[in-house]
Amino acid sequence: MKLNNNLGDQQIRTVIEAHPRIGEILAKYDIGCVTCGVGICLLKDVVSIHALGDEAEQKIEQEINAYLDGQ
Protein backbone atom coordinates (compact mmCIF):
# COMPACT_ATOMS: atom_id res chain seq x y z
CA MET A 1 0.00 0.00 0.00
CA LYS A 2 1.52 3.29 -1.12
CA LEU A 3 -0.01 6.28 0.59
CA ASN A 4 0.89 9.91 0.05
CA ASN A 5 3.12 11.61 2.62
CA ASN A 6 4.31 8.18 3.89
CA LEU A 7 1.10 8.00 5.89
CA GLY A 8 1.14 4.20 5.76
CA ASP A 9 4.17 4.20 8.05
CA GLN A 10 2.43 6.17 10.80
CA GLN A 11 0.45 4.83 13.74
CA ILE A 12 -3.26 4.67 13.08
CA ARG A 13 -4.13 6.80 16.12
CA THR A 14 -1.88 9.61 14.88
CA VAL A 15 -3.30 9.36 11.37
CA ILE A 16 -6.93 9.48 12.53
CA GLU A 17 -6.27 12.37 14.91
CA ALA A 18 -4.78 14.39 12.07
CA HIS A 19 -7.19 13.12 9.40
CA PRO A 20 -10.57 12.01 10.80
CA ARG A 21 -11.79 11.44 7.24
CA ILE A 22 -9.39 8.50 6.94
CA GLY A 23 -11.14 6.89 9.90
CA GLU A 24 -14.43 7.28 8.02
CA ILE A 25 -12.93 5.66 4.92
CA LEU A 26 -11.67 2.70 6.95
CA ALA A 27 -15.01 2.33 8.75
CA LYS A 28 -16.72 2.06 5.38
CA TYR A 29 -14.75 -1.17 4.89
CA ASP A 30 -15.56 -2.45 8.40
CA ILE A 31 -12.14 -1.52 9.77
CA GLY A 32 -13.00 -0.15 13.21
CA CYS A 33 -9.76 1.56 14.17
CA VAL A 34 -11.53 4.73 15.18
CA THR A 35 -12.72 3.06 18.38
CA CYS A 36 -9.43 1.27 19.17
CA GLY A 37 -7.93 2.37 22.47
CA VAL A 38 -4.38 1.34 21.60
CA GLY A 39 -3.88 2.66 18.07
CA ILE A 40 -0.22 1.75 17.62
CA CYS A 41 -0.65 -0.32 14.44
CA LEU A 42 0.72 1.25 11.29
CA LEU A 43 -1.93 2.35 8.81
CA LYS A 44 -0.55 0.09 6.07
CA ASP A 45 -0.68 -2.91 8.44
CA VAL A 46 -4.21 -2.16 9.61
CA VAL A 47 -5.54 -2.56 6.10
CA SER A 48 -3.57 -5.73 5.30
CA ILE A 49 -4.42 -7.40 8.63
CA HIS A 50 -8.10 -7.37 7.72
CA ALA A 51 -7.41 -9.46 4.58
CA LEU A 52 -9.99 -7.67 2.48
CA GLY A 53 -8.31 -8.72 -0.74
CA ASP A 54 -6.27 -6.83 -3.28
CA GLU A 55 -9.23 -5.08 -4.89
CA ALA A 56 -10.55 -3.64 -1.62
CA GLU A 57 -7.06 -2.64 -0.48
CA GLN A 58 -6.55 -0.84 -3.78
CA LYS A 59 -9.85 1.02 -3.36
CA ILE A 60 -8.91 2.07 0.17
CA GLU A 61 -5.51 3.27 -1.05
CA GLN A 62 -7.15 5.25 -3.85
CA GLU A 63 -9.74 6.81 -1.54
CA ILE A 64 -7.17 7.83 1.07
CA ASN A 65 -4.80 9.28 -1.55
CA ALA A 66 -7.67 11.13 -3.25
CA TYR A 67 -8.64 12.62 0.12
CA LEU A 68 -5.01 13.63 0.81
CA ASP A 69 -4.68 15.19 -2.65
CA GLY A 70 -7.88 17.16 -2.19
CA GLN A 71 -6.99 18.76 1.13
N, C-alpha and C positions, 0 to 999 in steps of 0.2 A: 504494500500500500504506500503510494507516494503522495504525501499531502504537502501543500504549500507551507512555506515558513518552517519546515521540519516539525510540524505539529504532531506528527505521528510518534515522535520520540519524546513527547512530553507526557507527564502524568495526567490521567483523565480528569482528576479534580481540578487541576490548574487550567486545563483546556476549557472545561465547562464553566468555571468561574469567569474566565476571560471572554468566552464565546457561548453564552447560554443556547444559542441557536443550534450549536453542534449537539448538545444534549437532546434537543427536540428531534434532530435528524436521526440520532441513534435510537431514540424511543420509538420512532416510526417503524424500526426494524426489530422491535422487541428487545433492545439492548438497554437495560434499566440502570445504567451507570449514574444517572442523575440522583438516584436515591441511595447510592452506595456510601457508606460511612467511612470507608478506608480510602479509596480513590487513588491508589498508588500505581495501578496498572498503566502501562503506556497505551496511548490511544490506538496505535497500530495493532497492539496485542489484543486489546478489548474486542476489536472487530473479528480478528482471526479466531479467537477463543470460542466464539459463538458458532463457528462452522456453518455459516450461512450459505456458503458456496461462492464460487468465483464471480458469478453474475451479480449477486447481491453486494458482495464486497466492492465490486467495481462501481455499482450505483452509489453506494455510500461514499466512496472516494470522490466520485464526480460531484455529488451534492455538497460535500464539505468544501471541496475546492471551488465550486461555483459560489458558495456563500462567502468564502474568504476573498475571492476575486471581486465580489460585489460590494464589499465593505466600503 
